[in-house]
Amino acid sequence: MLMNTKGQVTVPAEIRAKQGWRPGDEFEFVEEDGQVVLRPVPQEETRGQRFVRGLRGKGTANMDKTTDELMEMLRGE
């Protein structure tokens, strides 16, 4: 597996399927005993809740979006 110039690697599909990982899942890298471990971050909020929090100014939402762009983000189209 190669890392690209952006520092990204691809987790093989069979591992993603076995672990139940989906696009949009969040992960953390942890160093343990000289090795790097990839762990999923438990989601306490739904995607919609994170979106609304961002719109209220408590997150990193991009406020220069049009209404159509916002609706697309909400619907996942």
Backbone as a chain_set.jsonl record, in Angstrom:
{"seq": "MLMNTKGQVTVPAEIRAKQGWRPGDEFEFVEEDGQVVLRPVPQEETRGQRFVRGLRGKGTANMDKTTDELMEMLRGE", "coords": {"N": [[0.858, -1.166, 0.0], [0.593, 2.174, -0.869], [1.356, 5.495, 0.196], [-0.158, 8.517, -0.757], [0.684, 11.808, -2.126], [-0.729, 13.509, -0.516], [-0.745, 12.336, 1.894], [-2.505, 10.253, 2.155], [-3.919, 6.981, 2.42], [-5.351, 3.959, 1.123], [-7.77, 1.988, 2.6], [-8.148, -1.421, 2.302], [-10.988, -2.844, 0.572], [-12.083, -5.253, 1.569], [-11.352, -5.224, 4.265], [-12.63, -2.863, 5.14], [-15.305, -3.66, 4.744], [-15.494, -5.896, 6.466], [-15.075, -4.651, 8.936], [-17.189, -2.938, 8.978], [-16.998, -0.313, 8.213], [-17.843, 2.861, 6.878], [-18.139, 5.362, 4.248], [-17.421, 8.606, 5.42], [-17.165, 7.914, 8.08], [-15.294, 8.541, 11.058], [-11.866, 8.543, 12.13], [-9.072, 7.839, 14.331], [-5.563, 8.092, 14.766], [-3.339, 6.271, 16.7], [-0.418, 5.929, 18.61], [1.05, 3.011, 19.727], [3.18, 1.146, 21.616], [5.304, 1.538, 19.761], [4.006, 1.146, 17.36], [1.557, 2.154, 14.91], [-1.856, 2.602, 15.331], [-5.041, 2.351, 13.902], [-8.108, 3.66, 14.752], [-11.667, 3.646, 14.923], [-13.636, 6.554, 15.573], [-16.052, 6.904, 17.98], [-19.347, 7.836, 17.091], [-21.2, 10.328, 18.396], [-23.015, 12.094, 17.589], [-25.445, 12.58, 15.017], [-25.082, 12.871, 11.428], [-26.696, 14.975, 10.553], [-27.054, 16.399, 12.961], [-24.417, 17.27, 13.43], [-24.153, 18.945, 11.238], [-26.101, 20.961, 11.741], [-25.059, 21.987, 14.141], [-22.738, 23.103, 13.126], [-23.831, 25.094, 11.484], [-24.805, 26.766, 13.403], [-22.59, 28.015, 14.277], [-20.803, 26.724, 15.945], [-19.051, 24.964, 14.953], [-17.302, 23.837, 12.059], [-18.607, 24.611, 9.728], [-19.064, 25.632, 6.353], [-19.927, 28.727, 5.557], [-20.386, 30.052, 3.189], [-21.982, 28.886, 1.318], [-24.543, 28.176, -1.124], [-28.165, 27.936, -0.926], [-29.015, 25.698, -2.378], [-26.632, 24.193, -2.406], [-26.348, 23.664, 0.324], [-28.655, 22.107, 0.76], [-28.014, 19.916, -0.824], [-25.839, 18.919, 0.608], [-27.151, 18.109, 2.958], [-28.893, 16.14, 2.004], [-27.19, 14.366, 0.868], [-26.705, 14.057, -1.842]], "CA": [[0.0, 0.0, 0.0], [1.385, 3.398, -0.966], [0.776, 6.75, 0.655], [-0.053, 9.52, -1.824], [1.334, 13.061, -1.733], [-1.551, 14.167, 0.514], [-0.677, 11.54, 3.119], [-3.66, 9.357, 2.19], [-3.799, 5.578, 2.027], [-6.656, 3.336, 0.927], [-8.008, 0.779, 3.375], [-8.733, -2.397, 1.378], [-12.44, -3.014, 0.663], [-12.442, -6.397, 2.42], [-11.206, -4.804, 5.666], [-13.727, -1.926, 5.405], [-16.553, -4.429, 4.85], [-15.43, -6.713, 7.686], [-15.182, -3.764, 10.093], [-18.434, -2.154, 8.891], [-16.642, 1.091, 8.03], [-18.556, 3.506, 5.786], [-17.673, 6.719, 3.939], [-17.851, 9.586, 6.418], [-16.74, 7.507, 9.42], [-14.094, 9.252, 11.518], [-10.869, 7.669, 12.731], [-7.923, 8.464, 14.967], [-4.334, 7.311, 14.752], [-2.754, 6.222, 18.034], [0.842, 5.181, 18.688], [1.096, 2.066, 20.839], [4.348, 0.26, 21.592], [6.066, 1.729, 18.537], [3.191, 0.897, 16.173], [0.442, 3.074, 14.713], [-3.128, 1.889, 15.313], [-6.174, 3.116, 13.375], [-9.317, 3.354, 15.528], [-12.836, 4.471, 14.624], [-14.084, 7.45, 16.636], [-17.5, 6.719, 18.171], [-20.157, 8.983, 16.694], [-22.225, 10.659, 19.374], [-23.969, 12.937, 16.888], [-25.74, 12.182, 13.649], [-24.572, 13.799, 10.422], [-27.561, 16.157, 10.598], [-26.751, 17.155, 14.173], [-23.144, 17.957, 13.211], [-24.413, 20.0, 10.263], [-26.81, 22.047, 12.433], [-24.101, 22.604, 15.066], [-21.87, 23.937, 12.302], [-24.571, 26.28, 11.056], [-24.98, 27.648, 14.569], [-21.324, 28.676, 14.565], [-20.001, 25.998, 16.926], [-18.276, 23.963, 14.233], [-16.495, 24.312, 10.944], [-19.425, 24.688, 8.515], [-18.66, 26.639, 5.381], [-21.121, 29.555, 5.48], [-20.51, 30.743, 1.914], [-22.688, 27.987, 0.413], [-25.894, 28.544, -1.537], [-29.205, 27.071, -0.378], [-28.955, 24.426, -3.102], [-25.467, 23.449, -1.933], [-26.669, 23.199, 1.671], [-29.612, 21.015, 0.644], [-27.282, 18.777, -1.351], [-25.07, 18.378, 1.72], [-28.078, 17.438, 3.864], [-29.481, 14.961, 1.358], [-26.134, 13.465, 0.446], [-26.798, 13.828, -3.289]], "C": [[0.903, 1.227, 0.0], [0.625, 4.584, -0.394], [0.929, 7.753, -0.485], [0.551, 10.816, -1.276], [0.545, 13.837, -0.688], [-1.527, 13.399, 1.831], [-1.817, 10.548, 3.251], [-3.284, 7.946, 1.768], [-5.212, 5.024, 1.885], [-6.739, 2.071, 1.769], [-8.683, -0.215, 2.434], [-10.223, -2.64, 1.656], [-12.828, -4.151, 1.601], [-12.332, -6.048, 3.904], [-12.329, -3.835, 6.03], [-15.042, -2.674, 5.598], [-16.592, -5.233, 6.146], [-15.639, -5.866, 8.939], [-16.483, -2.957, 10.106], [-18.174, -0.671, 8.737], [-17.311, 1.634, 6.787], [-17.918, 4.853, 5.474], [-18.245, 7.71, 4.958], [-17.518, 9.188, 7.847], [-15.457, 8.255, 9.778], [-13.178, 8.288, 12.259], [-9.804, 8.491, 13.438], [-6.741, 7.511, 14.834], [-3.709, 7.418, 16.129], [-1.455, 5.426, 17.959], [0.821, 4.312, 19.941], [2.295, 1.14, 20.66], [5.099, 0.325, 20.263], [5.304, 1.441, 17.253], [2.064, 1.918, 16.112], [-0.828, 2.251, 14.547], [-4.209, 2.84, 14.811], [-7.418, 2.683, 14.136], [-10.473, 4.232, 15.071], [-13.182, 5.335, 15.832], [-15.584, 7.254, 16.777], [-18.264, 7.996, 17.828], [-21.265, 9.203, 17.721], [-23.313, 11.516, 18.742], [-24.243, 12.34, 15.51], [-25.13, 13.196, 12.697], [-25.382, 15.097, 10.434], [-27.28, 17.03, 11.81], [-25.433, 17.906, 14.032], [-23.321, 19.134, 12.253], [-25.074, 21.208, 10.94], [-25.884, 22.755, 13.408], [-23.169, 23.54, 14.297], [-22.559, 25.205, 11.851], [-24.756, 27.277, 12.196], [-23.67, 28.295, 15.004], [-20.452, 27.966, 15.57], [-19.134, 24.94, 16.263], [-17.523, 24.607, 13.092], [-17.294, 24.388, 9.648], [-18.957, 25.832, 7.627], [-19.879, 27.501, 5.067], [-21.264, 30.293, 4.151], [-21.22, 29.877, 0.879], [-24.077, 28.526, 0.074], [-26.882, 27.596, -0.874], [-29.18, 25.712, -1.057], [-27.782, 23.573, -2.637], [-25.708, 22.891, -0.534], [-27.638, 22.012, 1.626], [-28.935, 19.75, 0.108], [-26.462, 18.109, -0.256], [-25.968, 17.585, 2.665], [-28.594, 16.143, 3.29], [-28.441, 13.944, 0.922], [-26.164, 13.149, -1.037], [-25.479, 14.098, -3.966]], "O": [[1.858, 1.308, 0.773], [-0.6, 4.66, -0.492], [1.988, 7.844, -1.106], [0.888, 10.899, -0.095], [1.092, 14.729, -0.039], [-2.215, 13.775, 2.78], [-2.074, 10.048, 4.346], [-2.451, 7.74, 0.885], [-6.157, 5.562, 2.463], [-5.885, 1.191, 1.667], [-9.699, 0.119, 1.823], [-10.663, -2.641, 2.806], [-13.798, -4.03, 2.349], [-13.13, -6.522, 4.712], [-12.924, -3.955, 7.101], [-15.808, -2.361, 6.51], [-17.608, -5.247, 6.842], [-16.294, -6.299, 9.886], [-16.838, -2.363, 11.124], [-19.024, 0.149, 9.086], [-17.351, 0.964, 5.755], [-17.234, 5.429, 6.32], [-19.424, 7.642, 5.305], [-17.577, 10.027, 8.746], [-14.641, 8.561, 8.909], [-13.63, 7.352, 12.919], [-9.65, 9.685, 13.18], [-6.903, 6.291, 14.794], [-3.563, 8.514, 16.669], [-1.399, 4.374, 17.322], [0.608, 4.794, 21.053], [2.398, 0.433, 19.658], [5.484, -0.704, 19.708], [5.884, 1.486, 16.168], [1.664, 2.478, 17.132], [-0.882, 1.327, 13.736], [-4.285, 3.991, 15.241], [-7.753, 1.499, 14.172], [-10.292, 5.429, 14.852], [-13.039, 4.901, 16.975], [-16.321, 7.416, 15.804], [-17.873, 9.093, 18.226], [-22.151, 8.364, 17.888], [-24.405, 11.648, 19.293], [-23.385, 11.684, 14.919], [-24.705, 14.27, 13.124], [-24.817, 16.186, 10.337], [-27.267, 18.257, 11.708], [-25.329, 19.055, 14.463], [-22.714, 20.189, 12.435], [-24.651, 22.345, 10.733], [-25.909, 23.982, 13.505], [-22.852, 24.635, 14.762], [-21.95, 26.275, 11.833], [-24.852, 28.483, 11.971], [-23.638, 29.039, 15.984], [-19.454, 28.53, 16.02], [-18.544, 24.105, 16.949], [-17.154, 25.78, 13.154], [-16.72, 24.243, 8.569], [-18.508, 26.87, 8.113], [-20.785, 27.041, 4.372], [-22.188, 31.092, 4.002], [-21.073, 30.112, -0.321], [-24.701, 29.231, 0.868], [-26.487, 26.569, -0.322], [-29.308, 24.683, -0.393], [-27.921, 22.359, -2.489], [-25.312, 21.763, -0.241], [-27.468, 21.035, 2.356], [-29.253, 18.642, 0.54], [-26.39, 16.882, -0.19], [-25.589, 16.507, 3.122], [-28.722, 15.15, 4.007], [-28.771, 12.793, 0.64], [-25.7, 12.087, -1.453], [-25.37, 13.957, -5.184]]}, "num_chains": 1, "name": "protein.A"}
